[in-house]
Amino acid sequence: MLILFYKSCLGKAMAAVMAFAKKFKANLQEVGK
């Protein structure tokens, strides 16, 4: 049970990091123009 909880939290964290990275890259490209 604890492992499932940990995995779901890890998945959410990874998704948040990926979303942040995409937003960050988009912002960098806007600044680079």
WOFEN-V360555 format. One record per residue. N is the residue number from 1. RES is the residue in three letters. PHI is phi in radians with two decimals (999 if undefined). OMEGA is omega as a letter, one per 30 degrees, with the letter a starting at -180 (999 if undefined). NEAR is the number of other ideal C-beta (glycine too) atoms within 8 Angstrom. Layout:
n=N res=RES phi=PHI omega=OMEGA near=NEAR
n=N res=RES phi=PHI omega=OMEGA near=NEAR
This chain:
n=1 res=MET phi=999 omega=a near=4
n=2 res=LEU phi=-1.10 omega=a near=5
n=3 res=ILE phi=-1.13 omega=l near=6
n=4 res=LEU phi=-1.09 omega=l near=7
n=5 res=PHE phi=-1.07 omega=a near=8
n=6 res=TYR phi=-1.09 omega=a near=8
n=7 res=LYS phi=-1.12 omega=a near=8
n=8 res=SER phi=-1.16 omega=l near=8
n=9 res=CYS phi=-1.13 omega=a near=8
n=10 res=LEU phi=-1.11 omega=l near=8
n=11 res=GLY phi=-1.09 omega=l near=8
n=12 res=LYS phi=-1.14 omega=l near=8
n=13 res=ALA phi=-1.11 omega=l near=8
n=14 res=MET phi=-1.09 omega=l near=8
n=15 res=ALA phi=-1.11 omega=a near=8
n=16 res=ALA phi=-1.14 omega=l near=8
n=17 res=VAL phi=-1.13 omega=l near=8
n=18 res=MET phi=-1.11 omega=l near=8
n=19 res=ALA phi=-1.11 omega=l near=8
n=20 res=PHE phi=-1.12 omega=a near=8
n=21 res=ALA phi=-1.10 omega=l near=8
n=22 res=LYS phi=-1.09 omega=a near=8
n=23 res=LYS phi=-1.12 omega=a near=8
n=24 res=PHE phi=-1.10 omega=l near=8
n=25 res=LYS phi=-1.10 omega=l near=8
n=26 res=ALA phi=-1.09 omega=l near=8
n=27 res=ASN phi=-1.11 omega=l near=8
n=28 res=LEU phi=-1.09 omega=a near=8
n=29 res=GLN phi=-1.15 omega=l near=8
n=30 res=GLU phi=-1.11 omega=a near=7
n=31 res=VAL phi=-1.18 omega=a near=6
n=32 res=GLY phi=-1.22 omega=a near=5
n=33 res=LYS phi=-1.21 omega=999 near=4
